[in-house]
């Protein structure tokens, strides 16, 4: 049985991905700060109480995974604050960097020894991290943190090539979740189906790509 570990799996896209992989017969390790009723009702192995920005929490997570090998790591946990010029809260900007950019790198580095040969790593990013695609401004912390995530994940794709580990940077679409006050144009379930298809297509030939969940290649 293949094993996938998903961060931020208690709601939204993370929960939908957990459901999707469970339906496909995978063993799902669902990591979150606090579980939800919906997640607890699934057969996933839930590891709650993990703040991905906490070095001690991430190392404690690795200890709980002793003896477990992972075929797919999905760094999904993220936050968004709507900060605009003239009213930027720099503490929120910093928090977005920690959660959206630094934490996924730390989780990946700490869990590298748990990854199987030929494993895949996925970063749920955003086209809002694309500099070329930015035509509306605003959202400084979110845009900057996702651009930083993209840069880090691209480096990982190169550094992990010799180990045969493929890396993808995937934009889920504008998804109907609490993060965007349920203003999206596709459901979390539809996004998860698209994302799993992109992940299935991931290999060493296309590692390091920045893609929309619908398959469109995005500009950096």
Backbone bond lengths (Angstrom), bond angles and torsions (degrees), N, CA, C in turn:
res aa  C-N    CA-C-N  psi(-1)  N-CA   C-N-CA  omega(-1)  CA-C   N-CA-C  phi
1 X - - - 1.464 - - 1.525 109.92 -
2 X 1.325 116.97 130.66 1.462 121.00 176.72 1.521 111.00 -73.63
3 X 1.330 115.79 151.13 1.463 121.27 -178.66 1.511 110.33 -122.19
4 X 1.344 115.59 131.40 1.456 121.90 175.69 1.515 109.17 -121.41
5 X 1.315 116.45 137.85 1.468 121.81 173.35 1.521 107.43 -112.01
6 X 1.335 115.63 128.47 1.462 122.41 -177.52 1.522 109.14 -123.36
7 X 1.320 117.69 124.68 1.463 120.20 174.15 1.524 109.04 -88.86
8 X 1.326 115.77 154.71 1.459 120.10 -178.36 1.515 111.81 61.93
9 X 1.330 116.18 41.14 1.468 121.29 -170.39 1.521 114.33 -91.59
10 X 1.313 117.84 6.03 1.466 119.75 -173.93 1.520 114.00 -83.80
11 X 1.346 117.64 -14.26 1.463 119.64 -178.82 1.524 109.87 -159.63
12 X 1.324 115.64 174.24 1.452 121.92 172.33 1.516 114.09 56.95
13 X 1.326 115.35 -137.37 1.464 121.22 -176.21 1.523 111.07 -63.12
14 X 1.330 117.10 -39.81 1.462 120.25 179.90 1.514 112.09 -60.38
15 X 1.327 117.25 -44.09 1.461 121.83 178.47 1.524 110.32 -65.59
16 X 1.332 116.37 -42.18 1.462 120.23 179.09 1.528 111.14 -62.97
17 X 1.338 116.77 -38.88 1.461 119.93 176.55 1.521 111.17 -65.49
18 X 1.330 116.92 -38.34 1.462 120.44 177.00 1.528 110.16 -60.22
19 X 1.327 116.88 -47.16 1.464 121.23 178.01 1.531 110.75 -59.21
20 X 1.318 116.56 -42.83 1.464 121.48 -176.69 1.524 110.86 -63.12
21 X 1.337 116.65 -45.93 1.460 119.03 -177.72 1.522 111.95 -73.58
22 X 1.316 117.31 -32.22 1.465 119.95 173.83 1.530 109.59 -61.68
23 X 1.330 116.43 -43.29 1.461 121.17 179.71 1.523 111.93 -62.25
24 X 1.334 116.41 -27.85 1.461 120.78 179.47 1.531 112.26 -92.13
25 X 1.330 116.92 9.70 1.458 120.94 173.24 1.515 116.04 84.61
26 X 1.337 117.23 15.00 1.457 120.64 178.97 1.530 110.40 -84.09
27 X 1.328 115.13 154.30 1.467 120.59 166.70 1.520 107.02 -83.88
28 X 1.329 116.49 120.47 1.458 121.63 -175.89 1.521 110.37 -105.98
29 X 1.324 116.36 124.41 1.461 122.29 171.83 1.519 106.21 -102.27
30 X 1.324 116.28 110.54 1.463 122.58 -174.38 1.520 109.57 -101.51
31 X 1.325 116.08 112.01 1.464 121.70 -176.32 1.521 109.44 -104.52
32 X 1.330 116.45 135.78 1.463 120.50 -178.88 1.527 109.96 -161.58
33 X 1.318 115.29 165.49 1.466 119.31 174.01 1.523 110.38 -72.69
34 X 1.320 115.75 -43.00 1.461 121.84 -179.36 1.514 108.58 -143.51
35 X 1.331 116.65 129.27 1.450 119.39 -178.09 1.528 110.75 -72.11
36 X 1.317 115.38 169.86 1.459 121.89 177.44 1.519 108.50 -123.80
37 X 1.312 116.03 163.48 1.463 119.90 177.27 1.521 109.82 -58.28
38 X 1.348 115.40 -43.66 1.463 120.20 -177.53 1.525 111.74 -61.41
39 X 1.330 116.67 -41.92 1.456 119.96 179.71 1.525 110.84 -70.69
40 X 1.328 116.93 -41.73 1.466 121.14 -177.81 1.521 112.38 -63.13
41 X 1.333 116.47 -24.10 1.465 120.61 -179.82 1.520 112.86 -81.82
42 X 1.329 117.06 -6.65 1.470 120.54 178.59 1.527 109.53 -90.09
43 X 1.346 117.34 164.93 1.468 119.84 176.05 1.530 113.67 -81.46
44 X 1.329 116.80 10.27 1.464 119.82 179.97 1.525 110.93 -63.86
45 X 1.328 115.94 151.49 1.469 121.92 170.44 1.514 107.06 -81.75
46 X 1.323 116.80 106.42 1.462 121.04 -174.91 1.521 109.70 -92.04
47 X 1.325 116.04 126.70 1.464 121.40 173.02 1.517 106.43 -118.26
48 X 1.322 115.97 100.14 1.459 122.17 -177.62 1.527 110.15 -97.17
49 X 1.320 115.77 174.43 1.460 120.75 178.76 1.515 113.03 79.14
50 X 1.335 117.19 19.13 1.458 121.02 -178.54 1.522 109.62 -108.08
51 X 1.329 116.24 113.91 1.457 122.84 171.78 1.523 106.17 -94.62
52 X 1.329 116.98 111.36 1.472 119.55 -173.53 1.522 113.31 -65.74
53 X 1.331 117.90 -13.11 1.462 120.24 176.48 1.523 111.95 -86.74
54 X 1.335 117.13 -6.45 1.465 122.04 -178.29 1.525 110.05 -95.92
55 X 1.324 116.51 117.88 1.461 120.70 178.99 1.517 111.32 -59.03
56 X 1.327 117.60 -41.85 1.466 120.28 -179.40 1.521 111.32 -66.19
57 X 1.338 117.25 -38.57 1.472 120.17 178.46 1.525 111.20 -64.95
58 X 1.321 116.79 -40.70 1.466 120.60 -178.54 1.526 110.36 -67.63
59 X 1.323 117.26 -40.32 1.468 119.44 177.48 1.529 110.94 -69.17
60 X 1.328 117.06 -34.26 1.471 120.12 175.73 1.525 110.08 -65.25
61 X 1.326 116.71 -37.46 1.463 121.13 175.79 1.521 110.05 -60.00
62 X 1.318 116.46 -46.00 1.469 120.34 179.79 1.522 110.97 -59.62
63 X 1.328 116.92 -38.42 1.462 120.34 178.91 1.521 111.18 -65.44
64 X 1.340 116.39 -36.92 1.472 119.68 178.52 1.522 111.72 -68.31
65 X 1.324 116.15 -18.19 1.461 120.60 -178.83 1.530 112.22 -96.73
66 X 1.315 117.09 11.65 1.458 120.54 179.54 1.528 110.26 -53.88
67 X 1.324 115.44 126.83 1.458 120.88 179.70 1.508 114.40 86.84
68 X 1.331 117.34 -5.10 1.472 121.80 -179.32 1.521 109.62 -103.00
69 X 1.318 115.94 132.41 1.453 121.87 176.67 1.528 109.43 -107.47
70 X 1.321 116.40 140.40 1.461 122.75 -174.23 1.526 109.57 -112.22
71 X 1.319 115.80 133.25 1.465 121.61 177.56 1.522 112.28 -93.96
72 X 1.330 116.10 -25.19 1.460 121.03 -177.74 1.517 109.46 -146.82
73 X 1.315 115.94 125.46 1.467 122.44 176.18 1.522 107.81 -112.38
74 X 1.341 116.53 120.58 1.463 120.95 179.25 1.520 108.63 -113.22
75 X 1.317 115.91 108.54 1.463 122.17 176.07 1.528 107.76 -84.76
76 X 1.323 115.47 96.40 1.459 121.54 -173.33 1.527 113.59 -109.29
77 X 1.317 117.87 -27.48 1.470 121.07 -174.96 1.524 110.81 -56.74
78 X 1.320 116.42 134.00 1.461 120.39 -179.88 1.514 111.23 -166.03
79 X 1.325 116.24 164.13 1.461 121.74 178.02 1.525 109.24 -136.43
80 X 1.317 115.78 159.09 1.459 122.28 178.40 1.517 109.55 -138.98
81 X 1.335 115.94 129.36 1.466 121.84 171.39 1.521 107.77 -120.43
82 X 1.303 115.98 138.10 1.467 120.81 -177.79 1.524 109.97 -88.89
83 X 1.332 115.27 79.63 1.468 119.30 -178.73 1.530 110.43 -100.15
84 X 1.319 115.65 134.19 1.455 122.13 -177.08 1.524 110.30 -127.93
85 X 1.316 116.03 155.24 1.448 122.03 -176.59 1.528 111.07 -54.46
86 X 1.346 115.35 132.09 1.457 120.95 -178.31 1.510 112.89 98.08
87 X 1.328 115.80 -16.51 1.470 119.19 -179.73 1.529 111.31 -142.46
88 X 1.345 115.56 34.86 1.460 119.54 -178.84 1.522 110.04 -76.38
89 X 1.306 115.72 127.43 1.459 122.74 173.51 1.526 106.17 -94.61
90 X 1.331 116.93 105.65 1.453 119.86 -172.62 1.524 113.46 -71.92
91 X 1.313 117.09 -20.89 1.467 118.29 173.50 1.522 109.91 -68.68
92 X 1.347 117.27 -37.51 1.459 120.79 176.02 1.521 111.19 -70.02
93 X 1.341 116.77 -35.05 1.458 120.40 177.51 1.526 110.09 -62.27
94 X 1.335 115.36 -45.11 1.463 120.06 178.75 1.521 111.27 -62.96
95 X 1.328 116.66 -41.53 1.458 120.80 -179.77 1.527 111.06 -62.24
96 X 1.339 116.21 -37.61 1.460 119.21 178.30 1.527 110.94 -65.64
97 X 1.331 117.37 -38.24 1.459 120.09 175.71 1.533 110.58 -62.00
98 X 1.331 115.97 -44.75 1.461 119.69 -177.61 1.519 111.83 -63.30
99 X 1.337 116.51 -46.25 1.470 120.45 -176.30 1.527 111.54 -76.17
100 X 1.335 116.50 -45.76 1.459 120.32 -170.45 1.520 114.55 -84.57
101 X 1.331 117.74 -27.78 1.466 120.46 -175.08 1.526 113.86 -115.94
102 X 1.332 116.19 -52.46 1.471 118.53 -176.10 1.523 112.35 -72.34
103 X 1.324 117.14 -45.14 1.465 120.53 -175.45 1.531 113.43 -59.84
104 X 1.346 119.24 -45.28 1.463 118.03 179.02 1.527 113.20 -60.72
105 X 1.331 116.61 -35.76 1.460 119.96 177.24 1.524 110.16 -66.42
106 X 1.327 116.57 -44.36 1.466 120.02 -179.46 1.522 111.20 -64.28
107 X 1.325 117.24 -45.02 1.463 120.67 178.58 1.528 109.86 -57.83
108 X 1.320 115.90 -45.86 1.464 120.34 -178.78 1.519 111.82 -62.84
109 X 1.324 116.57 -46.46 1.463 119.72 -178.12 1.526 111.69 -63.24
110 X 1.331 116.12 -43.22 1.465 119.88 -178.18 1.529 111.40 -67.42
111 X 1.330 117.12 -33.54 1.469 120.24 -175.71 1.526 113.69 -93.27
112 X 1.316 118.09 3.28 1.469 120.34 -177.47 1.525 112.87 -54.59
113 X 1.302 116.67 -39.56 1.469 119.20 -177.62 1.523 112.26 -69.23
114 X 1.330 117.00 -14.49 1.469 121.08 179.11 1.525 112.51 -91.89
115 X 1.332 117.07 -4.20 1.455 119.95 -177.10 1.526 111.16 -84.96
116 X 1.326 115.90 133.78 1.450 121.62 176.07 1.519 110.95 -68.10
117 X 1.307 116.55 159.80 1.453 121.45 171.02 1.530 107.54 -60.90
118 X 1.336 116.38 131.57 1.461 119.65 -178.74 1.516 114.10 80.68
119 X 1.327 116.80 13.45 1.467 120.36 179.02 1.530 110.78 -69.07
120 X 1.329 114.94 165.97 1.458 121.39 177.83 1.523 109.59 -123.02
121 X 1.335 115.54 147.35 1.462 121.78 176.57 1.520 107.99 -124.54
122 X 1.325 115.76 130.23 1.460 121.08 -178.90 1.517 109.72 -122.33
123 X 1.324 115.48 135.38 1.457 121.76 174.47 1.522 107.80 -113.25
124 X 1.333 116.22 119.44 1.459 119.92 175.29 1.523 106.64 -80.53
125 X 1.318 115.24 104.92 1.446 122.08 -175.83 1.525 109.13 -108.79
126 X 1.311 117.80 -150.91 1.461 121.63 179.63 1.512 109.74 -155.18
127 X 1.340 116.11 146.13 1.459 118.52 174.33 1.526 110.40 -66.83
128 X 1.353 117.35 -13.12 1.463 120.31 174.53 1.528 111.56 -68.73
129 X 1.325 116.84 -11.55 1.455 120.95 173.61 1.514 113.05 -87.04
130 X 1.332 115.87 -2.27 1.463 120.49 178.18 1.521 109.89 -82.70
131 X 1.311 117.74 125.07 1.465 121.86 177.07 1.524 110.10 -71.92
132 X 1.327 116.60 -41.10 1.463 120.27 -178.99 1.525 112.08 -65.30
133 X 1.326 116.62 -29.68 1.463 121.21 -174.59 1.528 113.04 -89.87
134 X 1.329 117.02 -3.54 1.466 120.22 -176.17 1.527 110.45 -80.02
135 X 1.321 115.59 104.12 1.468 120.68 179.85 1.523 112.51 -118.71
136 X 1.339 116.81 3.97 1.471 119.02 -175.30 1.519 114.22 -126.60
137 X 1.349 118.30 -9.07 1.462 120.75 178.24 1.516 113.06 69.81
138 X 1.344 114.97 -165.66 1.460 120.74 178.14 1.518 113.71 67.64
139 X 1.315 115.32 -174.55 1.466 123.52 177.65 1.528 111.02 49.16
140 X 1.325 115.88 50.60 1.464 120.99 -172.25 1.528 113.06 -58.50
141 X 1.307 116.73 -51.41 1.461 119.58 -176.98 1.506 112.86 -63.63
142 X 1.314 116.51 -42.14 1.465 120.19 -178.23 1.522 110.57 -67.99
143 X 1.325 116.25 -48.65 1.465 119.67 179.73 1.533 111.48 -59.49
144 X 1.342 116.05 -47.34 1.456 119.99 -177.70 1.527 111.26 -65.27
145 X 1.331 117.47 -40.43 1.461 120.15 -178.60 1.522 111.71 -67.83
146 X 1.333 117.12 -37.07 1.466 119.70 179.40 1.525 110.95 -73.83
147 X 1.335 117.43 -33.60 1.469 119.68 174.51 1.533 109.88 -64.22
148 X 1.333 116.24 -39.86 1.468 120.30 177.31 1.525 110.93 -65.75
149 X 1.330 116.76 -39.98 1.463 120.88 176.64 1.525 110.14 -59.55
150 X 1.333 115.95 -45.36 1.460 120.13 -179.94 1.524 111.66 -59.61
151 X 1.340 115.71 -42.29 1.465 119.67 179.50 1.518 111.15 -63.24
152 X 1.328 116.58 -44.46 1.458 120.37 -179.95 1.514 112.69 -65.71
153 X 1.336 116.05 -42.69 1.467 119.67 -179.29 1.523 111.56 -66.65
154 X 1.338 116.47 -35.61 1.468 119.42 176.91 1.524 110.40 -63.10
155 X 1.327 116.91 -42.23 1.466 119.97 176.94 1.527 110.81 -61.96
156 X 1.321 116.32 -41.57 1.463 120.04 178.55 1.524 111.10 -60.30
157 X 1.341 116.17 -40.11 1.460 119.01 -178.48 1.531 111.11 -60.50
158 X 1.326 116.64 -32.26 1.462 121.10 179.00 1.526 111.52 -79.84
159 X 1.335 115.63 -43.02 1.466 119.90 -178.08 1.528 112.40 -68.40
160 X 1.339 116.87 -27.93 1.465 120.28 -176.04 1.529 112.93 -95.17
161 X 1.316 116.97 -3.51 1.467 119.52 178.67 1.521 112.53 -56.03
162 X 1.340 118.68 -45.20 1.462 118.59 -179.53 1.530 113.43 -60.99
163 X 1.327 116.64 -20.97 1.472 120.44 179.43 1.531 111.52 -91.29
164 X 1.329 116.51 -2.19 1.458 119.32 179.79 1.512 113.89 74.10
165 X 1.343 116.75 24.37 1.464 121.68 -179.71 1.521 108.93 -103.72
166 X 1.323 116.69 120.50 1.465 122.01 -178.74 1.525 110.54 -91.79
167 X 1.327 115.23 145.28 1.467 122.09 -175.98 1.525 109.72 -126.64
168 X 1.329 116.71 136.97 1.463 121.08 176.59 1.515 110.38 -129.01
169 X 1.329 115.60 144.72 1.462 123.21 173.81 1.519 106.09 -113.17
170 X 1.327 116.73 110.63 1.463 120.97 -170.89 1.524 112.44 -119.41
171 X 1.334 114.37 127.74 1.464 121.89 172.87 1.530 107.21 -89.32
172 X 1.323 118.86 122.75 1.466 120.58 -173.92 1.515 115.26 -75.41
173 X 1.358 117.01 -11.99 1.454 120.70 -171.16 1.523 108.69 101.19
174 X 1.323 116.00 177.98 1.466 120.93 176.96 1.520 106.36 -88.56
175 X 1.329 114.75 96.22 1.459 121.24 -165.78 1.527 111.96 -99.61
176 X 1.296 115.16 140.95 1.463 124.56 -179.18 1.531 109.47 -72.82
177 X 1.353 116.13 82.84 1.462 121.35 -178.91 1.522 110.20 -134.64
178 X 1.332 115.21 170.94 1.463 120.79 179.22 1.526 111.40 -62.96
179 X 1.340 117.66 -28.83 1.457 120.80 -177.59 1.527 111.95 -58.71
180 X 1.342 116.90 -33.48 1.469 121.21 -179.93 1.529 110.57 -112.51
181 X 1.352 115.19 27.90 1.466 121.04 179.89 1.524 112.19 54.00
182 X 1.333 114.87 37.09 1.464 123.15 176.67 1.523 112.26 56.84
183 X 1.346 115.12 36.83 1.456 119.80 179.74 1.514 113.81 -101.18
184 X 1.311 118.75 11.69 1.457 121.44 -176.55 1.511 113.60 -72.45
185 X 1.347 115.20 172.37 1.459 119.73 179.78 1.525 113.78 -109.96
186 X 1.349 117.56 -1.80 1.465 120.23 170.69 1.527 108.36 -135.76
187 X 1.318 116.08 156.47 1.455 120.66 -179.76 1.525 110.83 -78.46
188 X 1.324 115.63 160.70 1.464 120.02 176.00 1.523 110.53 -61.67
189 X 1.320 116.59 -33.88 1.457 121.14 -179.44 1.530 110.91 -66.13
190 X 1.348 116.43 -43.91 1.460 119.90 178.22 1.527 110.65 -65.32
191 X 1.321 116.51 -41.43 1.459 120.41 177.74 1.521 110.65 -60.30
192 X 1.331 116.89 -44.00 1.465 120.90 -178.92 1.524 111.26 -62.55
193 X 1.318 117.16 -39.24 1.467 120.37 178.08 1.528 110.21 -62.94
194 X 1.342 116.42 -43.60 1.463 119.97 178.36 1.522 110.99 -64.07
195 X 1.337 115.77 -43.75 1.461 120.11 -177.81 1.525 111.26 -62.98
196 X 1.318 117.14 -42.08 1.467 119.39 179.94 1.525 111.00 -64.19
197 X 1.326 117.06 -31.76 1.464 120.14 176.76 1.523 110.57 -67.76
198 X 1.336 116.49 -43.55 1.466 120.04 178.38 1.538 110.10 -63.90
199 X 1.312 116.25 -38.19 1.468 120.24 -179.94 1.527 110.37 -67.00
200 X 1.323 116.41 -39.04 1.468 120.24 177.87 1.522 110.92 -62.43
201 X 1.331 116.44 -32.45 1.466 121.66 -179.05 1.530 112.99 -81.47
202 X 1.330 117.23 -11.52 1.467 121.51 -176.71 1.524 111.07 -68.29
203 X 1.319 115.88 132.31 1.459 120.81 176.70 1.526 109.34 -151.74
204 X 1.314 116.37 -175.18 1.456 119.72 -176.51 1.524 112.83 -71.81
205 X 1.322 117.05 -16.39 1.462 119.63 178.57 1.526 112.10 -79.93
206 X 1.343 117.20 -28.91 1.475 119.30 -178.67 1.523 112.99 -114.57
207 X 1.332 116.56 14.56 1.460 120.67 179.34 1.531 111.04 -58.64
208 X 1.316 116.39 143.59 1.458 121.51 179.05 1.504 114.18 87.65
209 X 1.338 118.17 5.43 1.457 120.95 -178.89 1.525 113.10 -78.65
210 X 1.331 115.57 150.47 1.468 124.19 178.81 1.525 106.16 -111.97
211 X 1.332 115.95 105.46 1.454 120.83 -170.30 1.524 113.12 -127.12
212 X 1.321 115.68 148.01 1.459 123.18 167.04 1.529 106.78 -74.87
213 X 1.317 117.22 152.74 1.461 119.50 179.16 1.528 112.02 -62.32
214 X 1.331 117.17 -20.03 1.467 119.67 178.33 1.525 112.32 -83.58
215 X 1.322 117.34 1.49 1.450 122.16 177.35 1.518 114.78 100.77
216 X 1.329 117.49 -10.57 1.463 120.98 -179.93 1.521 110.78 -67.32
217 X 1.334 117.04 133.17 1.464 121.29 176.08 1.530 108.16 -78.61
218 X 1.310 116.79 130.00 1.459 121.95 -176.67 1.526 111.44 -99.80
219 X 1.318 115.20 150.73 1.463 120.65 177.43 1.528 109.69 -80.42
220 X 1.323 114.52 149.57 1.462 120.02 177.97 1.525 110.09 -75.81
